[in-house]
C-alpha cells in the first residue's frame, strides 16, 4: 500500500495491481479481504493470477516435501469466480481471462499482443514481433552498446520463432480465446482470408459439444466452463 500511495502521490494516474490466488494456506475469506483492500485503493487495472510452481524454487521444494499444502483445484476455481464477482460489482470490466479494468483503461500493449499486432522493442533485452518473426535483443548491455556503436545491429538480434501462416492462424485463435469477447470471425477473415468456422470446424464442434466454447454472432468465445478449462481449449490450437 505504501508503494501504491507513493506512485499516486508522484502523479501516476494509471496503476495496475496484481492479485494471486491459490497460495498455500490461503482461504476464500483471506482472498476476499485482499480484494476489498485493493478495491479501496481504486486502481485502474487489476490482474489476477493462479500460483504456478516453478522447479528449483524454495516454494516448489516446500510443497514437494509437503511442508506447505496448496489450495485444491476446486477451491482455486471458487476463488477465481469470487474475485470476478467482486471486481465486476465494483465497476471493473472483465476483458481478458486474467485481466479487469475500469472503462478506458484496458492494457493497450497486452490487447495488441492478444490481437497478434506487431511491435518493436528498443533497447537491451527488448522483444519484438514483426512479419511473423519473434526476436529479442541481446541481454548483454555491453555487447548491445558495442554493436550499436559499430553499426552491427543484426548481431544484437536473437531469433526465437519464425511462423508460417498456419502457425499464425492457430496462434490468433489461441490468443483471441483469451479475450472475454473472443475471436472475431470477421477480423480473422480479414487477416488471413479464411473462415475459422470452416477451417477449424472439427475442433470447434468438439469444444462446443463439451460446452467449452460458443459462437455468438461474429464471435467465438469461451463459455463459463471454458474459462475454468481454458488450457484444454488452448491446447487444441498449439
Buried (B, 14 or more C-beta within 10 A) or exposed (E): EEEBEEBBEEEEEEBBBEBBBBBBEBEBEEBBEBBEEBBEEEBBBBBBEBBEBEEEEEBEEBBEEEEBEBBEEEBBBBBBEBBBEBBEEBEBBBBBBBBBBBEEBBBEEBBEBBBBEEEEEEEBEBEBBEEBBBBBBBEEEEBBEBBBEEEEEEBBEEEEEEBEEEEBBBBBBBBBBBBBEBBBBEBBBEBBEEEBBEBBEEBBEEBBEBEBBBBEEBBBBBBEBBBBBBEEBBEBBE
